[in-house]
Amino acid sequence: MTTYHQRVAQQKRALIVRAATQLFLELGYDRASLARIAEEAGVSKATLFKQFPTKAALFDAIVIDSWAGGDDAEVPSPGDLAAGLTALGRHYAALLGRPGMADLFRIVIAELPRFPELAKAHFAEGKLPYFETVRAYLVAERDAGTADIADPQMAATQFLGMISNYLFWPSLLVPGWTVTPERAIAVVDDAVRTMVARYGRQANR
């Protein structure tokens, strides 16, 4: 594929994903047909089916696009628990604050009773890779002797939960909920201080 054709294909893919997200929200996953999505995106059905042969594949693309960059976040080197968690926490806050992230969660929640596989795909392809990045970092800090963490999985859940419970979940329920960049940084910094106080080796001596 030439550079030009790659660029055109990427542009059409973005149009399809955007149209699908909107129609899944408006009509529900089941009622939003691929033909309607192609029409809303302004592409032919052949173009859509070439990129996304099934609706499930299209939903997977929405998840992957929403979380893009989360699974390749660089794991900080162990040795400074506060600095490492600050980097990971701010990256997580930026992921949650992306346009369309709340819409993705709304689709999953609305369709969970009829399509539980959507939630499984969302977790496996979206949140889980980033969660594993945080868990692996905490394991490295423990192994380096700079943190006292008996259960890294629980610790990772606590850390990410402190961030998402303020920055993200209210946006699903409270109309007009917004968080300034300065407030987001403060939320992450508070979560880091809590983690260091609980798990930092100095704190536990």
RODO-476670 format. One record per residue: residue in three letters; x, y, z of N, C-alpha, C in turn. Coordinates in steps of 0.02 Angstrom, whole numbers, padded with zeros to 5 digits, always signed. Layout:
N
ALAXYZXYZXYZ...
This chain:
205
MET+00042-00059+00000+00000+00000+00000+00044+00063+00000THR+00029+00111-00043+00068+00172-00045+00052+00215+00016THR+00094+00264+00028+00082+00309+00085+00015+00345+00078TYR-00001+00365+00017-00064+00399+00005-00123+00354+00022HIS-00121+00292-00003-00176+00246+00009-00181+00227+00083GLN-00124+00223+00116-00125+00210+00188-00159+00267+00225ARG-00144+00328+00205-00174+00386+00237-00249+00387+00226VAL-00271+00372+00166-00342+00371+00150-00377+00317+00191ALA-00345+00258+00194-00374+00202+00233-00381+00221+00306GLN-00331+00254+00334-00333+00275+00404-00388+00327+00416GLN-00396+00372+00367-00448+00423+00374-00517+00391+00373LYS-00527+00343+00328-00591+00309+00324-00604+00267+00386ARG-00551+00236+00412-00558+00197+00473-00581+00242+00531ALA-00551+00301+00536-00570+00348+00589-00643+00369+00583LEU-00666+00382+00521-00735+00400+00509-00783+00344+00530ILE-00764+00283+00514-00806+00225+00531-00810+00216+00606VAL-00754+00220+00640-00753+00211+00712-00794+00265+00746ARG-00788+00327+00723-00826+00383+00752-00901+00373+00742ALA-00920+00354+00681-00991+00343+00667-01019+00285+00707ALA-00980+00232+00714-01002+00173+00752-01013+00191+00825THR-00966+00228+00853-00973+00247+00924-01037+00287+00934GLN-01051+00334+00890-01111+00376+00897-01174+00335+00890LEU-01175+00290+00841-01236+00250+00830-01246+00198+00885PHE-01192+00170+00910-01198+00123+00967-01230+00159+01026LEU-01212+00222+01036-01240+00261+01091-01314+00277+01079GLU-01329+00297+01017-01397+00319+01001-01446+00260+00996LEU-01425+00207+00962-01471+00152+00945-01460+00089+00986GLY-01401+00084+01017-01383+00022+01050-01341-00021+01002TYR-01301-00063+01031-01255-00105+00991-01294-00150+00943ASP-01348-00179+00967-01386-00227+00926-01420-00194+00867ARG-01449-00135+00876-01489-00103+00824-01448-00063+00774ALA-01386-00049+00790-01343-00011+00744-01313-00059+00693SER-01339-00059+00633-01316-00105+00581-01252-00079+00549LEU-01213-00125+00522-01153-00105+00487-01169-00062+00426ALA-01225-00077+00393-01245-00037+00335-01259+00035+00356ARG-01293+00045+00413-01308+00112+00437-01244+00147+00457ILE-01198+00111+00487-01135+00140+00507-01096+00164+00446ALA-01095+00123+00393-01061+00143+00332-01092+00207+00303GLU-01159+00210+00305-01194+00269+00279-01175+00332+00319GLU-01176+00326+00385-01160+00383+00428-01087+00405+00420ALA-01043+00356+00407-00972+00371+00399-00956+00399+00330GLY-01002+00391+00283-00990+00415+00215-00944+00371+00175VAL-00945+00306+00190-00904+00258+00153-00949+00203+00126SER-00923+00166+00078-00962+00111+00051-00963+00052+00100LYS-01013+00009+00092-01015-00051+00134-00955-00095+00120ALA-00932-00096+00059-00874-00137+00042-00812-00112+00080THR-00805-00046+00085-00749-00017+00121-00752-00036+00195LEU-00812-00031+00223-00820-00048+00294-00804-00121+00306PHE-00833-00165+00266-00823-00237+00277-00751-00258+00265LYS-00716-00221+00223-00645-00236+00211-00605-00224+00275GLN-00622-00171+00311-00585-00155+00372-00614-00191+00434PHE-00680-00198+00435-00713-00228+00493-00766-00277+00468PRO-00748-00340+00462-00795-00390+00435-00854-00405+00481THR-00848-00389+00546-00902-00402+00593-00910-00342+00639LYS-00969-00338+00670-00982-00284+00718-00936-00291+00779ALA-00922-00353+00798-00878-00364+00855-00808-00337+00841ALA-00784-00346+00780-00718-00320+00761-00718-00244+00763LEU-00774-00214+00745-00780-00141+00747-00779-00116+00819PHE-00815-00151+00863-00814-00131+00933-00744-00138+00962ASP-00709-00192+00944-00640-00201+00968-00597-00141+00947ALA-00608-00116+00886-00569-00059+00862-00584+00003+00903ILE-00647+00012+00924-00665+00069+00966-00627+00065+01032VAL-00625+00005+01061-00590-00004+01125-00516+00010+01116ILE-00486-00018+01064-00414-00010+01053-00396+00063+01042ASP-00438+00098+01003-00425+00169+00991-00431+00210+01055SER-00481+00194+01096-00492+00232+01157-00434+00225+01206TRP-00405+00164+01208-00351+00150+01255-00282+00152+01223ALA-00279+00174+01160-00215+00173+01124-00160+00208+01164GLY-00104+00174+01171-00049+00203+01209-00047+00181+01281GLY-00102+00151+01305-00103+00128+01374-00061+00067+01386ASP-00060+00021+01337-00026-00042+01348+00049-00038+01332ASP+00070+00018+01303+00142+00024+01289+00175+00079+01332ALA+00140+00096+01387+00170+00144+01433+00234+00115+01461GLU+00285+00156+01465+00349+00132+01490+00346+00121+01565VAL+00367+00062+01586+00369+00047+01657+00428+00082+01689PRO+00416+00126+01738+00473+00162+01769+00522+00114+01802SER+00584+00133+01805+00634+00093+01840+00620+00097+01915PRO+00628+00042+01951+00616+00044+02023+00670+00084+02059GLY+00653+00106+02118+00701+00144+02158+00672+00206+02189ASP+00619+00232+02157+00585+00292+02183+00510+00282+02174LEU+00479+00255+02226+00408+00237+02222+00364+00297+02205ALA+00377+00353+02235+00336+00412+02223+00342+00436+02150ALA+00403+00437+02125+00413+00461+02056+00381+00413+02005GLY+00390+00348+02017+00362+00299+01971+00286+00301+01970LEU+00255+00303+02029+00182+00306+02031+00155+00371+02004THR+00192+00425+02012+00170+00489+01984+00167+00485+01908ALA+00218+00456+01877+00219+00450+01804+00162+00406+01780LEU+00152+00349+01813+00099+00303+01792+00030+00333+01806GLY+00023+00366+01862-00042+00395+01880-00063+00451+01833ARG-00015+00493+01814-00032+00549+01769-00048+00522+01699HIS-00014+00469+01679-00030+00439+01614-00100+00409+01616TYR-00118+00377+01670-00184+00348+01677-00238+00403+01677ALA-00224+00457+01711-00272+00513+01712-00283+00541+01641ALA-00229+00544+01602-00235+00569+01534-00276+00520+01491LEU-00268+00455+01502-00307+00406+01465-00381+00414+01481LEU-00398+00419+01545-00468+00425+01565-00499+00490+01540GLY-00459+00541+01531-00485+00606+01509-00491+00614+01434ARG-00475+00562+01397-00479+00568+01324-00551+00575+01301PRO-00563+00616+01248-00630+00621+01220-00655+00552+01197GLY-00715+00535+01216-00743+00471+01195-00735+00415+01245MET-00692+00423+01295-00683+00369+01344-00747+00357+01383ALA-00780+00411+01405-00843+00402+01441-00896+00370+01397ASP-00897+00388+01333-00945+00358+01287-00934+00282+01281LEU-00871+00262+01279-00856+00190+01275-00883+00153+01335PHE-00873+00181+01394-00899+00148+01454-00975+00146+01454ARG-01007+00199+01428-01080+00200+01426-01107+00144+01381ILE-01073+00133+01325-01094+00079+01279-01089+00012+01315VAL-01033+00000+01347-01022-00064+01381-01074-00075+01436ILE-01087-00023+01476-01134-00030+01531-01205-00042+01504ALA-01224-00005+01452-01292-00011+01425-01304-00080+01395GLU-01253-00110+01364-01261-00173+01328-01240-00234+01369LEU-01218-00224+01430-01192-00279+01470-01242-00337+01478PRO-01307-00323+01492-01353-00379+01502-01360-00424+01440ARG-01358-00394+01381-01369-00434+01320-01304-00455+01287PHE-01252-00416+01296-01188-00430+01262-01130-00427+01311PRO-01127-00476+01357-01072-00475+01407-01003-00480+01375GLU-01001-00505+01313-00936-00511+01280-00905-00442+01266LEU-00947-00390+01261-00921-00323+01250-00881-00300+01312ALA-00907-00314+01370-00872-00296+01431-00806-00335+01437LYS-00808-00399+01418-00747-00439+01421-00694-00411+01373ALA-00715-00392+01314-00668-00364+01265-00641-00298+01290HIS-00685-00257+01319-00664-00192+01345-00611-00201+01399PHE-00622-00247+01444-00574-00258+01498-00509-00287+01472ALA-00514-00339+01429-00454-00374+01406-00411-00331+01361GLU-00442-00290+01319-00405-00251+01270-00393-00179+01292GLY-00429-00158+01344-00424-00088+01365-00390-00080+01432LYS-00426-00091+01486-00399-00076+01552-00346-00126+01574LEU-00355-00189+01560-00309-00241+01586-00236-00228+01568PRO-00220-00211+01505-00149-00200+01490-00117-00145+01533TYR-00155-00091+01546-00126-00038+01587-00122-00060+01660PHE-00172-00095+01683-00171-00122+01751-00109-00166+01760GLU-00094-00208+01710-00036-00251+01715+00029-00211+01717THR+00031-00155+01682+00090-00112+01684+00102-00087+01755VAL+00049-00064+01788+00055-00040+01857+00074-00096+01904ARG+00041-00153+01897+00056-00210+01941+00129-00232+01933ALA+00154-00235+01871+00223-00255+01859+00272-00206+01890TYR+00254-00142+01887+00297-00092+01919+00300-00102+01994LEU+00244-00115+02026+00243-00125+02098+00281-00187+02118VAL+00277-00239+02076+00317-00299+02089+00392-00282+02086ALA+00411-00241+02037+00481-00223+02031+00505-00183+02091GLU+00463-00138+02116+00481-00099+02175+00488-00146+02236ARG+00442-00193+02242+00447-00240+02298+00511-00282+02293ASP+00525-00307+02233+00585-00349+02224+00649-00309+02235ALA+00646-00244+02222+00705-00201+02233+00714-00181+02306GLY+00664-00198+02347+00668-00182+02417+00647-00112+02435THR+00616-00077+02388+00596-00007+02400+00522-00001+02418ALA+00485-00057+02418+00415-00056+02437+00398-00121+02472ASP+00352-00117+02519+00330-00176+02555+00259-00193+02533ILE+00253-00233+02481+00188-00246+02450+00176-00321+02447ALA+00133-00346+02489+00118-00417+02490+00074-00438+02432ASP+00030-00393+02411-00018-00409+02358-00017-00354+02305PRO+00028-00358+02255+00033-00306+02204-00031-00296+02165GLN-00069-00349+02155-00132-00341+02118-00181-00297+02156MET-00187-00308+02221-00231-00266+02262-00205-00195+02264ALA-00140-00187+02271-00111-00119+02274-00123-00081+02209ALA-00116-00114+02152-00129-00082+02088-00202-00061+02083THR-00247-00104+02106-00318-00088+02106-00333-00027+02148GLN-00302-00025+02207-00312+00033+02252-00288+00098+02219PHE-00229+00095+02190-00200+00156+02161-00242+00182+02103LEU-00258+00139+02055-00298+00161+01998-00368+00181+02019GLY-00395+00147+02070-00462+00165+02094-00465+00234+02124MET-00414+00253+02162-00412+00320+02192-00414+00374+02138ILE-00384+00359+02081-00382+00409+02027-00448+00410+01989SER-00471+00351+01968-00531+00348+01926-00594+00367+01965ASN-00596+00354+02030-00657+00369+02069-00671+00444+02072TYR-00620+00484+02064-00632+00557+02063-00632+00585+01992LEU-00585+00563+01952-00576+00594+01886-00625+00568+01833PHE-00649+00506+01841-00686+00477+01785-00757+00456+01802TRP-00768+00416+01853-00834+00387+01864-00890+00439+01873PRO-00878+00495+01907-00932+00544+01912-00956+00570+01844SER-00911+00570+01795-00930+00596+01729-00984+00554+01696LEU-00991+00491+01718-01044+00449+01690-01112+00464+01720LEU-01113+00494+01779-01175+00503+01816-01194+00576+01828VAL-01144+00619+01831-01157+00689+01849-01152+00733+01787PRO-01209+00762+01764-01206+00805+01704-01158+00864+01714GLY-01116+00876+01664-01072+00933+01666-01011+00924+01710TRP-00999+00863+01735-00941+00852+01779-00876+00863+01739THR-00836+00908+01763-00772+00921+01731-00718+00928+01785VAL-00657+00912+01766-00601+00917+01811-00546+00956+01776THR-00521+01008+01807-00468+01048+01777-00402+01008+01777PRO-00357+01024+01732-00292+00990+01731-00256+00996+01798GLU-00262+01054+01830-00229+01063+01895-00259+01017+01948ARG-00325+01009+01946-00358+00965+01993-00339+00893+01980ALA-00333+00874+01918-00314+00806+01900-00245+00789+01927ILE-00199+00836+01921-00132+00826+01948-00135+00818+02024ALA-00176+00859+02057-00182+00855+02130-00210+00788+02152VAL-00259+00762+02114-00288+00697+02130-00236+00642+02126VAL-00197+00643+02072-00144+00593+02063-00092+00599+02119ASP-00072+00660+02134-00021+00670+02185-00045+00645+02254ASP-00108+00656+02269-00136+00632+02332-00136+00555+02334ALA-00154+00525+02278-00154+00452+02274-00084+00424+02284VAL-00035+00458+02255+00035+00437+02262+00057+00441+02335ARG+00040+00496+02368+00059+00504+02439+00028+00450+02482THR-00035+00433+02467-00068+00380+02504-00033+00312+02494MET-00014+00298+02432+00020+00235+02418+00088+00232+02451VAL+00125+00287+02449+00191+00288+02480+00186+00279+02555ALA+00135+00312+02585+00125+00305+02657+00108+00233+02676ARG+00070+00201+02633+00049+00132+02648+00102+00081+02632TYR+00136+00088+02575+00179+00035+02550+00253+00053+02547GLY+00270+00115+02555+00340+00134+02551+00381+00100+02606ARG+00440+00075+02589+00480+00039+02638+00499+00083+02698GLN+00512+00147+02685+00530+00193+02739+00471+00199+02789ALA+00410+00202+02760+00351+00211+02803+00337+00150+02847ASN+00360+00091+02824+00343+00030+02859+00399+00006+02906ARG+00452+00045+02912+00505+00026+02958+00486+00043+03029
